[in-house]
Amino acid sequence: MESPWNPTGEVSALDHSGDLVTLVEGSTFCLSDRAGDIKGGTQGLFFLEARLLSRFVLLLDGDLSQCLAVAQDAAYAAAFVTRGKPANGAADSDLLVLRRRYVGQGLREDLELRNAGRRETRVRVDLLVRADFAHVFEVKQDRLSGAPDGPPDDAAVVDGDSLLLVESGHERRRTVRLKFTGAPVLSADRATWQVTLAPGARWRGCISVSVAVESGPVPARYTCDASVEESLPAQRLHMWRVTAARIETDDFHQRRTLDRTVADLGSLRIFDSDHPDFPVVAAGSPWYMTLFGRDSLLTGWMALLIDPDLAFGSLETLARLQGTRVDPTNDEQPGRILHEVRTSSPPDLSMAQSDLYYGSIDATPLFVMLLAEVHRWGLYPDRVRALLPAADRAINWMHTYGDRDGDGYLEYERSSPNGLLNQGWKDSADGVTFADGRMPAPPIALCEVQGYAYAAYLGRAELADAYGEPEVARDCRARAGALRAAFNRDFWLPGAGYYALALDGAKRPVDALASNMGHCLWTGIVDVEHAAAVADHLMSPEMFSGWGVRTLATTMSAYNPLSYHNGSVWPHDSAIAVAGLARYGFMPQAQRVAKAIALAADSFGGRLPELFAGLASDELSVPVSYPSSCSPQAWAAAAPLLILRSLLKLDPDLPHGRLHLAPALPRGSGRLTVHGMRMSSARVDVIVAQGHAVVSGLPDGVDLLPARLDR
């Protein structure tokens, strides 16, 4: 994903080589090395889109400690186990160090030193601190350009048992307070303890980091005098684990990936104080810890299996922030769903106090699609009804502003100088090209966006049926039918046997072979007679890497396996392809892609990154990291849930008293159980073993039926 607040168009920078440890809670994140040290570069403690700590380095008698292990039991917490430098050339060190760190609107670190030897040990402990208050995108650009660590900072000010790091020369003045226990000596850039340890003895200290803005202090998630277990992040994570559906499987690797999915989605949630019951999900760490319309809607759809509140939180929040006027400076238009929220206010304040950018062609139809899907699960009927006016405003935007020339297609063209050149999910500047590598002239009508529009019209028609609006239902079905017919006429390339990536401003097909047509399968806009050819192309050696579906075929001129959108593999993109293949009944192909993503997830320790390189599995035995990939990232984290739902062929239609289910898990999957899926007011369990499913807890009047294929 890209942001107009990053006008260079550079993509995010995060090292997946294993050298960085990422902690995240809401819109706070911390990047450090494996010893727990923050040394500049891309490392730091980030909050309110600023780097609050650019240095946080522990020295033992002037030396760095050596990492032994990192334990991360929650996305917001980690324990770094290190040791001191061996003395006098000895092979081992008697000094063991534990740094237990918790992030969330600041940071707390519990520091413990242990003398494992048989002699008394004396050690000088220094904690070096610095804050440069660099904006998150300045940090990203410095990393990519090799520039220094950002703007210069002022020395810290000693204030009793605290150090104050004060931002200067900025309209939003911020102050970082580091408070210490253990009575260290404080100076301009460090805290120093002199520690003496008898054999077997332990010493403990605590450091808390909090921030204040012009409007006052931001409430710290953790303080040194309060239990971490009673902190808000711990309580929220506990409630998330208790209330979310639970997935159990005999497959260790799948279980690890799904456990990571649940933990990461829980940690990426952002709570709006005006509406705390329905959080939204941040797009991804480290650089996109904010609400993105497209990302939150797709993630909400994928996460319905475990927690529909993520979907409904996104719907209600995006409806409140829906466009109301024409403003070319941020691409706002009446009824348009935003692309991105940017805020320097504390995230527990109202998102209405934020900067909004609306340059997305697909978030608006995705909004209507997701509202209809929530309805199919029988959830929140009164609140769904209350969002119908927002859905109608979205539909009106689609054919008033989204369709620029009245031909029925949604299309985009950049209207603001700082806006995005491409406004679909492949939103990098070179994300849409012809087969020969040329850039199409706008306005551009993307193939998958027409699928979203088709599904949005049908979804609004279903809602109209349910809520007594027959004229709306007829109009939306007519629009859907006309769009599907036109799409299969204008986008299909009969000589090539696949759908064009897009139509350019002259209505010429942009003939690149790309993964976007997998989204077209998912939405059902593909005519049945073309579906097999689409499936064959998605599974061809040019498109399928063995780790997933490439964004662009190897035969295209713009193909680059290390590019952001032109040959890489995005887990969410492959998950949508799995859903599309399953929708049209291509289960062996869906299983093959699912297995590939599962193998990739296992290679990444169970946490799927935003994307990885498109190099083939028959070339290398591991997927190749993309060095600027976000992780954790919302729709990558949620991708295994959509894949699982697709292989279960789970298709709720509670308004019509139906639940379609026909498990097609790969051989060797073992027993799988989904406990507590929320459908209507019920909690539904599904147990699958040896290809057979047992369902319990269905609401009264709901029948269990076999899977249905696309009509």
N, C-alpha and C positions, 0 to 999 in steps of 0.2 A: 504494500500500500504506500501511496505517496501523499505528501501534504503540501498545500500551497504556502504553509508557513516555513517551508524548506525550499526556497525558490531555486536552489541549484539543481534540484531533482536528484540529489544523491540519495541512495538508499541506506537503510540502517546498518550499523556496524556492530557486530557482536561476534566474538571469537568462540567457535564451538570446538576448539582443539582440546578442551578439557582444562585449560589454564585459568578460566574464569568461573567464578561461582556467582550465580544470580539469585538474589532474594527479592521477593515482590509481595506487596500487600496494597491492594487498591491502586492508587496512582503513585505510590512510593516504591522505589526499587534501588537496589544496591548491587554494584558489581565490584568484586574484589578478586585477588588471586587466591590460590588454594590454602595459603597460610592465613587468610583473613585480612591481608594488608591491602589498602587502597593507595595506589602509587601514581595516579594521574592517567594520562592517555584516555581511554574510554571508561576507566574505572571511576567509581565515585558513589556517593549517596545522593540520590536525586529525589526531589519533591517540589511540587508547584512549578514543574518544568525547569528547575534550576539545580545545579550541582551544589549541594550544601556542604559536602566534604569532598575535596579533591586529593587530600592526603589524610591517611589514618593508618599509621605504620607503627608497629610494635618492635622495639629494639631491646635486646637483652645484653647488657654490658656492651652496647654499641653495635651489636650484630643482629641481623635478621634471624628469625627462627626458621626451623626446617619443618615443612609440612609432613605429617604422618598420615592423616586421614581427614576427610570431611564427611560429616553426617548431616543430612538434611531431612528431617521428619515432617516438616511443613514448609510450604513455599516461602513463608515469611521468616523462617528460622533456620539457623545452621549452627553446628558445633565444629570448630576448627581445632584439630589436635596437632600440636607442633612440639618441637623440643629445642632446647638451647644448643648452642655450638659446643661440641665436646672440648673439654679443657686439656691443654698441654698435649695435644696430639692423640688423645685417647680415642678409642673406637666408638665409645658410647657417651651419651650425656645423661647426667642424673636429673636434669631439670625437664619436667613435663609441663606443657602449657595447654590449657583449654580456654578457648574463646567462644562463649555461647552468645550468639548475636540474634537480635530480633529487630525487624524493621516495620515501620508503619507510622507515617507522619513524624518521622524522626528515627531514632535508633537507640537501642539499649544493648550494651555488651557487658556480660559477666565474665570477668577475667579471673582465672585460677592458676596458680603455680603450685607444683608438687615437687618435693624433693624425694626422688626414688632411690637415692644413694644412702650410704652409711655414714656420711660425714656432713657436718653443717655446711650449708651453702649460702653465700651472700651474692646478691645480684642487683644490679641497677636496671630498673625497668623504665624505659622512655616510651611515651606515646606521642608521636609527631603528628600534628594536625595542621590542616590548611583548608580554606574555603575560597574558591574563585568565583562562585555564584554564576558560572557560565550557563547560558541557556542550553537546553538539551541538544538543539541542533548545532550550536557552536561546538559542543563537544564532539558530535558526530563528524562534523566537517574537519575539525582539527585532526581526528583519528585518520580520516581518509586522506588528508593532504600531508600528513606528517608534521603538522605545525606543533608548536608548544602546547602546553596544557590549558591554554585559554588566557583570559585577561589577568593582569597582576592583581594581587590581593593585598589588603592591609594586614599588619600584624595583629594578633589576638590581644585582647584586653583582659587582664586579670580582674575578676570580680568575685572576691571571697573564695569560695570553693569551686568557682566556675571559670571557664574561659569564654569570652564573647568574641565571635567573629562577625564583623559588621560590614554589610555591603555598602559601598559608597558609589555615588555618581549614577544612580539608577532611580527611575521614577517609582518603582516598587521596592522600597528599602526593606531589606530582610536582615534579621539577626539570628545567628546560630549560637546557642548556648550549650557548652559541654560541661556537665557537672560530674564531679568525681567523688568517690568514697576512698577511704584509706589515706587521706591527708597527704596528697602528693605536693611536691613543690611545683608551682606553675610559673611558666615564663611565656614569652611571646609566641612560641610555636610548639610548646610541648608541655606534657605533665610527666613528672619524674617521681618514682617511688624507689626507696632503698629498702630492699626486702632481705630479711635473714630467715632462713628455714632450717630448723633442726632436721635430722634424719626422719623421713616419713611424714614430715609436717606439710601443711597446706596454707597458702595465703590467698585471700580473695579480695577483689575489688570490683567496683561497678562504675561504668561510664554511661551516662544518658545524654542523648543529643536531641535537642528540641529547637523549634524555630518560631520566631515571631515576625509578623508582617505589620504593615502600617496600621491595620485595623486592630492589632493586638496579638497575643500569643495564640498559637495553634495548639489545641489540646494534644498532649503527648499520648501515644498509645501505651507506652510503658514508662514507668519510673522505677528507680532502684529500690524504693521502699514498698512496692506493691508486687503481688504475685503475677507472674506472666500468665498463669493459667486463668486468671480472672480478667485479663485484658480483653478489649473488644475484639481484636483479630482472633484470639483463641476461642472466645465465645461464638463468634460468627462461624468459624470453621467447624466447631463442634455441632452447631445447629445445622449447618450445611450437610455434614455427614449423617446426621440423624434423620433429616427430612428428605434428602435426595434418595432416589431409588438406588438400590444396592445390586451390583452385578457380581456374581460369583462364577468362577470357571475353573475347571481342572487344569487348564493350560497355564503354567507359571508365567510364560512370557506375555500372554494376553492379559493375565491378571495384573502384572506389573504395569503394563501400558494403561489399562483402564483405571487402576488406582492413581496413576500419575495424572490421567485426564481429570478425574474428580478433584484431586488436590489443586491442580493448576487452574481449573475453571473457578473453583472456590476462591482462590487467592486473587484472581483477576477481576473480581466483582468490585464495582464502585457503587457506593450508596449515596443517594441524593437525600439530604435531610428533609426535604419537603415531601418525599415519598419513599420512606425507608423500607417499606415492605416488599418492594419490587426493585432489586438492584439491576444495574446494567453491567455489562462486561467490557473491560478495557481491551483494546485490540491486541496489544502485545508488548512485551518487555524486550529491550529497554526503552525504545524511543516512541512508542505509541501507547502510553499508559493513559489513554483517554477514550472517550466514546467515539466510535466510527459507525455511521449508519449501516453501511453494507455489512461490515464485520459483525456487528451485534445482531443483526437480523439473521444472517446465515448461522452464526453460532447458536442463537436461540433456537432455530429450527433443529439443528443437530442435537442440541441438549434436551429436547423435549422428552427423550427417553428417561432422563434422570431427574430433571427439574424444570417444569414449564415456567417457573417464575422468571428465569432468565429471558425467555421469549416475551412474556407479558411486560416485564420491566422495560425492555427495549421498546416495545410498542407504545406504552404509555408515555415514556420519556420522549421518544421521537415525535409523538403526536403533539406534545406540549411545545416542542421546538420546531414544529412544521412551519415552512415558509408562509409568510402572510403578505409580502409585497415584492415588487420587482426592484432588485438592487444589484446592478452589475458589478459592484465592487467585491461582493462575496458570492455571486451567482444565485442569490436567493430569488425565488419565484413563488407565487401563491400555490400552496399545496405540495411543494417539493419537500422531500425528506432530506435532511442534512447529510453531508459527507463526513464532517468532522467537528468535534467540539475542542476548543482550546481554551484553557483557563489558567490563570495564576492565582485564583482564589482557592482556599482550602476545599478539598473535594467533598467534604460533608456539608458544604453550603449549596445553595440552589444552583443547578446548572444554567438557570436563566441569567446568571451573572457572568456568562462566558462569551467568548468570541466564537462565532459560528461560521462555517463555510459549507456551501450547499452543492458544490460542483461534482455531483454524482448522477449518472444517467440511470443507475439500476436500483439505488436504495428505495426509490418511490414505489416501483412495482413490487419489490421484495417485501415492503411493508404490508401491502394488501395480501400478498401470498401468505405471509406468516399469520396475519390476523385470521384468514380463512382456515389455516392449519390448526391454530389453537381452537377454533370452533369445532373442527372435526374431532378433536380429542375430548370434546364436551366440557371444556374448561371455561370458567368465568363468564357465563352467558350474559349477565347483566353488564359486565364491564366490556365485553365484546360489543354489545349493543351501543354502549356509550361511545365506542370508537368508530362507529359507522360514519359519522360526519367526517372524521379524519380520513377514512378510506375513500369517501366520495371526493374529498378535496384532492387526494392523491390521484384518483382516476381522472378527475378533471384536468390536473396538471399533465397527465400522460397525453391526452389528445389536444390540449390547448398550448402547452409549452414544450413538452417532450417531443411531440410530432411537429417538427418545424415547418414542414411543407405540405402537410395534409395528406400524405400518402399512407398513413396508418402505422408507420414505423417510428420507434423511439430513436432519436439521433441526438448527437451532441456536437458542439463547437465551443471552443474556449471563448468566453466573452470578457473576462477580466484579465488584466496583464499578469497578475500573480496567480491566476487560476491554473488548474491542471489541463495539460494538452489533451490527455486521454482520460476519460471519465468512467470507464468500465473497471472491472477488477484488475485488469492488466493496465495499470494506470501510469507506468513509466513512459517516458517520452517516446521510446522506440517499441512500445508494447504491441502496436498494431502495424503490420506491414503486409505488402503483397508477397507472393511466393518468390519474386526476384529481389526482394529486399527494399523496394521503393516504399516511401511513406504515403499513405492515402491522403487526399485532400478532404477536409471536412465540408459539411457535417457528415459524421460517421454513424452508421447504424450497425451495431454489433449483433451477431447472430444470437448469442445467449440472452441478450437483453430483450429480444423479441420473444424468446421463450418465457422470460419472466413476465412480460406484459400479457402474453397469452394466458399464463397461469393466474395472473392477477385478475383478469377479466372473468375467468371461470370461477375463481374464488369469491369474487364479489357477487357473482350470480348465485352461488350457493348461500351466501349470507343473506341475499335478498329473498331467496326461497324461504329461509328459516324465519325471517323477520317481517314477512308479509309485504314485500315490495315487488310485485310481479312485473311492473314496467322496467324497473332497474334490472331485474333478472333477464328479461328479454333483450334489452339493449346490450348488456355485457356479453351475453352469449353470442349475439350477432357480431359484436366487435371481435370476439375471440375467433369465431368461425372465419370471418373475413381475413383476420391476421394470419391464421394458420394456412389458409389457402394461398395467400400472397407470399408468405414466407417460403413455402415449399416450391413455389414457382420461381421466385427471384433469387433465393440463396442457394438452391441446389445446383451443383456443377455436374451435369450428366457425364461429361467426358472424364472427369476426375473421380466421380463417385463419392463425393462428400460435400458438406455444406461450406460455403464461403465463410471466412472469418467475419466479414462485414460487407456492407455496401458503402462506397465512398460518396462524396458529394454529388457526383454525376450518376449515381446509382449503378456504378460498375462493381461487380463482385470483387472483393479483396480476397484473392484466391489462395491464401496461405492455408496449409493443413495444420490446424491448431486444436488444442484440447477443448476449446470453448463449445464445440458441438456436443461434448459429453453433457454439458449443462442443458442443451436442447433436448437430449433424451430425458433428462431428469424432469423437465417441465412438461413433457408430453407433446410438444409442438411438432415433433418429427412424424411424418407420414410413415405408416407401418411398412410400406414397400421400400423405404429407404433405410430403415433401422438396421438391418443386417449389414449393409455396407458401412454404415457409421461405426458399428461395433467392430467390424473387421479392421477398419483404419485405426481405431483407438488401440487395438491389440497388435498392430503391425510392428515389426522391428523398428520402424522409423518413429513410432509414437510411444511404444511401451519399452521402458528402459530395463525392466526386471525389478525395479524398485518402485515403480509407479508410472503414471502417464505423463509424458513430457508435455510442457506447455506449447512447444512448437516442434514439428517433425524435423528429423535430421536432414531431410532432403531440401529444406527451405534455405534460401540464401542467408537469412538473418539468424539461422540456428547457431547457438553458442551454448554449450552445456553449462557454462559458468555464468550465464546472464541471469538477470532477475526474472524476466518473463519470456525469454526466447529460447527455451530448450531445457530449463530447469524443471524439477518436479515439485509441485506444491501438494502436500497431503490433502488439504481440503478439496482441491481440484480433482484429485484422484478419487476421493470419497464421493464427490458428486457424480463422477463417471460411474462408480460402482452402483450408486442409486439409480442412475439412468439405465445402465445395462440390466439391472434387476427389474426395473419397471417394464421393460420390453421383453423380459423373459430370457435374457442371455445370462443364465446363472453360472455356467462354467467360466465365462469371461469375467463376470463380477467376482467370482471366487479367486480367480488368478490375480486380479488387481488387489483384492483384499489381502491375499497372502503376501504380495510384494510389499504393501505398506506395513504389514505386521513385521516382516523381516527388517524393514528400514527402522521401524520404531525400536526393535530390539537392539539394533546397532547403535542407536542413540540413547541407550539406557532406559528405554520406555517413554521418553519425552520426544515427541515429534517436533522438529523445528518448523518454522514458517515455510521454508523451502530447502531443498538441497540440489546438488548438481545433477545434471541429466545424463551423466556417464552410465554406461550399461553395466548390468550385473555380471555379464559374461566377460567384461574387461577387468573388473575389480571385485573383490569379494566383500567389500563394504561400500555403502553409499558415501559419496564425497560431500563433505560439509560445504555449505555456501557461507563465506566468512561474514556476510552482513545480514544473516538471518536472525529474526527475533525468536527468542525462546525463553520462557513459555510464550506462546501466541495463541489467541483464543480459538480461531477456527481450525488451526492445526491440532490443538488439544482436543477439540470436540470431534475431529474427523473420525476417530475410532467408533464413536457412538453412532454416527450416520452409517458407517460401514456395517456395524452390528445390526442396526435396524433393517438395513437393506437385505442382509443375508437372512434375517428372520422373516423377511417379507411382511413386516408388521405395518398395517395400514388401518388406523382407526377411522371409523365413520359413525361415531356415536349418535349424531342427530338422526341417522337412518337406522339405528339399532344394529350396527354391524361392526365387527372387528375381524379384519382379514389377517390371516397368519398362515405361513407355510414355510417353516424353517428349511434353509438350504445351506447349512454350515459346512465348511470344508471337512473332508474325512479326517478323523483323528482329533477333532475339536474337543471330544469328551463332553462331559455334562456342563451345561450352562444354565444359570438361573438369573432371572431379573426379578428382584423383589420390590414391590411397592411402586410400580408405575402409576402415575396419577391420571385417571381417566374419569371425567365428570367428577363426582364426589367420592369415587371409589379408589382403592389401591389394588392394582392388578399384579398378580405374579405369573410369570411364564417360566416353565422348566422344560428344557430341551435335552433329551438324551437319546442317542442312537437314532437321530432323525425324527423322533416323535416329540410332540409338544403337549404339555399339560398346562391348562390355564385355569386360574382360580381368582375369585374376587371380582368378576365382571359385574358391572351394574345391572340391575334388573332390566329386562327387556332388550339386552344386547346379545346377539347371536354370534358365535364364532364360525367364520366361514373361511374357505380356502383363499389363496392369494388371487388377486385379479390383475390381469395384464392391461396394458394401455389399450383403450378402445380405438 
